[in-house]
Amino acid sequence: MHDIIIIGGGPAGMTAAVYAARKMLDTLLLTKDLGGQMMWTRDIENYLGFQYISGPELIGKFEEHVRHYPTNIVYEEVTELERSADGIFIVHCGDKEYRAKTVVIASGKRPRRLGIPGETEYTGRGVGYCATCDGPLYAGKAVAVVGGGNSALQAAIELAAIASQVYLVVRGGIKADPVVVEKLQTTRKIEVLRGYVARGIYGGETVEKFVVAAGEGKERNLAVQGVFVEIGLDPNTEFVAGLTDLNEYKEIEVDCRTATGVPGLFAAGDVASGPDKQIIIAAGDGAKAALVAYEYLLHNF
């Protein structure tokens, strides 16, 4: 029996672990890996205290801080979460289960898929969801990036430094921060295809062609070796469905103190409802969730 189980090893989960450990709580951190979306980010320029730091560097600093405390980290994927009649949470990881008096869900989000022919077949063979991770594999090659937000534009800018040609496929308008848009406009080797949608990905052993269209009869066959999908993220909340309320985006509904409608259950970071998704906000949510969980334990156990 643990005082608190934290599900997720991103900035929210790792910060929650630090604050829980500082309160001398028996803490278990369950995660598939440490870092979350920071692992996909090369340039971080808005985390307080660092004018510039890469995602892997910031993960390293977070991990070093977490391991300074007696936190038990188990690398498992959570498949189900339930609450017993006596108020104890049971966390299932395949055929294993863990029990706790409180739970903080900080499971983050995962890349959204296009759902077009060839996407699944060529994932890992030319289709990717992390330009920071896989970009170096496409040095001197032509690639396409799908999306019109900050992550898509940043991916295109990163890839332009090593690729021979970058196509940015934008279905609607560009919705990114002005500083990112300005950088895109001054970056060479990027062709922006506005109003185009993805139709299919084709090739042999690896990707050779990406078909996009801008209406009937207006189709383009892009000769690319890589396609990076940057069209948004879906929350990892399947394991908690039915236990607590989710909003229209499948995020966990929380109040201003990270509490859900279930006593002892809290949610922090990108998986929780809220208009803004930033590393610093996720970290703050994680700290808040751990402190509120500690308060709950004082009054209920």
N, C-alpha and C positions, 0 to 999 in steps of 0.2 A: 504494500500500500504506500503510494507516494502522496505527499502533500499537494503537488502540482505536476501535471504533465503538460508539456508544451509541444504542440504539433507543428513542425516547420522550422527550418534552419536558416531562414533569411534574416534581414535586419530586425524585423519585429520579433521573431522567435529568439534570436541570439540576445537581443537586449532584454527581453522578458526573462531569459535564463540568468543573466547577470543580476538583475534586480531581485529575482526570487532567491538566488543563492545568497545574496547580501542580507536577506531577511532570515537566513538559516533554514529555509524550507528544503525538505527532501524533494529534489527537482530531477525530473527525467525529461530529456529533450529527444523527441522522436522525429527523425528527418531522413529523407533519401540522400541528401547531401547538404553541405553547408554553403551558404551564399545566396541561394535563391536567384532572383533576376539580376543581381549584381554580377553574377558569373558571365552574363551576356553583354556586359557594358564595358567598353574600353575607356571612355572618357567620362569622368564625373567631375563637374565643375561647380556644383551648387551644394556640396555637403559642408556644413560649417566647420571651419578649422583647417580645411584644405582648399587652396585655390585651384589645385588640380590633383586628382588621384585616379588611378585606374580601378576598375571593379575588382580584379583579383587582389590588388594591394589593399583595398579597403576590407575585403573579406578576411585577408590575413590578419589585419589589425583587430577586427571583430573577434575572430577565432581565438587569437592570443588572449584577449580580454576574458572571453568566456572560460577558457581553460585555466585561467588563474583561480577560478572558484571550483568547489567540489560538485560540479554538475555532471550527471551521468548522461552521456550522449550515445544513443543507440540508432544505428543506421537501418531503419525499417520504414516501409511504406504503410501508412494507416489505411485500412480498408473499411472500417466501420467504427462508429462511436455510439455508445448507448449509455443510458443512466438507469441504475437500478432503483427499486422502490425505496430503498433507504438512502438515496441521494449520492451513491458512489458511482463514479464514471468508469466504464469498462472500455478500453481502447483495444481494438482488434487489429493485429498486423498479420494477416494470413492466418496461420494456425496458432499464433501466439497472442496472448492478451496481457494487458497491463491495467492496473487499477489506481485510481487517484481520487482525492477529495475535490480537487478543482482541475479544470482544463482550460488552457489558452490555445485557441486555434489560430495559427499564424502560417497557414499552408500556402498562402500566396496564389499566384496565377500561372497559367501555362499558355504557350502560343496558340492562337486560333488558327485553324486550317482553312484552306481555300475550298476544299471539297470538289476538286476538278480531276478529270482523268490524268493519271500519271503521278499525282502528288504522293500518294502512299507508296507506289512502286519505286519511285526514285528518291524517297527520303533516305539521306545518307549516301546517295549516289548522284548528287547534284542539287537536290532540294534540301534547304536548310532553314533554320529558324533563329540562327545566331551568327550574324556577320562577324562579330568579334571573335567567336570561337573558331569558325571555319573559313573566314576570309582569306587567310594566308594560303589556303589550298588552291586559290584561284588567281594567283599572280600571273599576269600576262594573258588572262582569259577574259572572255566577255560574260557578263552576268546581268541578271535582272533583279530588281527589288520591287516588291508589291506592297503598296501602302502609301498613305499621305500624312501620317503623323510624325511626331518627333523621332520615334524609333526607326521608322522607314527612312527618313531623310538622313539621320545620323549613320545608318547602315550604308546608304548610297555614298555618302561623303567618305566614310572609312574605306569602302571598296575601291573608290576612284583612285586612291593612292597606290593601289597595286594592280588593279584590273586594267585590261586594254580598253574596255568600254563598259559603261554602266547604263542600263535602262531603268528609269524609275516609273513604274506603272501605277498611275493614280486614278482610281475609279471616279471619285468626286473631286472636291477641292482639297488643296493642301491645308492641313490643320496642324500647324507646328509653331513653336515659339519663333518670334521675329529674328532672334539671333541665329537660329538654326537655318531659317529660310535664307537669310543673308549669306550665310556660309555656303549653302547649296548653290546660290546664284553665282558665286565667285569660284566654284570648283569646276575644273575642266573634266571632260570625258563623261559627263552625265547628260543623257537625253531624257527629258521629262515627257512622258506620254500621258497627257491628261484626257480623261473621259474614256479610258480603255479598261476593259475587264479581262481577267484571266479566263482562258478557254480550255487549255490543255498543255501538258508537258510530255514531250516525246523524246526518244533517243534509242540507243542500243544498250550497251552495258552501263552507260552514264547519260546524263541529259545532253541533248543536242539541239533541241528546238522548244521554244516557248511560244505558244500561240495566244495572241491577245486580240481583242476586237473592240471597236468603238461604234457599234451599230451594225445593222444588216449590210453585208457586202464590204464593210471596212475592217478587214482583218489583216494582221501583220504576223509574219513568222519571224521571230527573233532567234537568230543563230547564237545561242548562249550555252555555256557549259555549267552554269549555276543559276538557281532561282532561290532567292531569299524571301520568305514570307514574313511580312511585318504588318499585319492587319489588326492587331489587337490581341487581347489576352482573355482567357476564360478562367474564372476562379475554381480552385480545387476544393469543391464542397460536396462532391458526390457522397462521401462517407458520412456526412452529417445530415443529409436530406431526411426530413421527417422528424428530426429531433428538435430543431429550432427553425425560426422563420428565415426565409431567404427573400431578397428583393427581386425585382424584374431582371436584374443582371446576374442572378444566382449568387450574389454576395450575401454574407451573413448580416442580418439586421442587428445593429448594436445601438446603445444610447451613447451619450457623451463620455461615459466612463468605461466604455468597451464591453459593457454587460449585455448579454443576450436575454431572451425571455426565459431562459432556463437557469435556475439558481446554481451558482458555481461554475457556469460556463461563460467564457469570455472570448472575444475575437479581436485580432489586431492586424494591422498592415493592410495590404491590398485585398485580402480575402474579405475584409469587413466593409460594410456600407460606408460611404463617404465620398465626397466629390473629388478629392485630390489624392493622387498616388505618387508619393515621393519617398526616397530612402529615409530622409530625416523625419518625415511624418510617420512612417512605419516604425522607426526606432522609438519615437515618442509614444506611439500606441502600445508598443511592447512593454515599455517601462510602466506605463499607466495600468495596463492589464495585470502585470505582476503585483503591483501595489494594491490594486483593488481586490485581487484574489487573496492576498495576504489579509486584508481587512475582513473579507468574507470568512476566512478560516478562523480568525480571532473570535468572531461572533457565532460560529456555527459548529465548531469542533473543540 
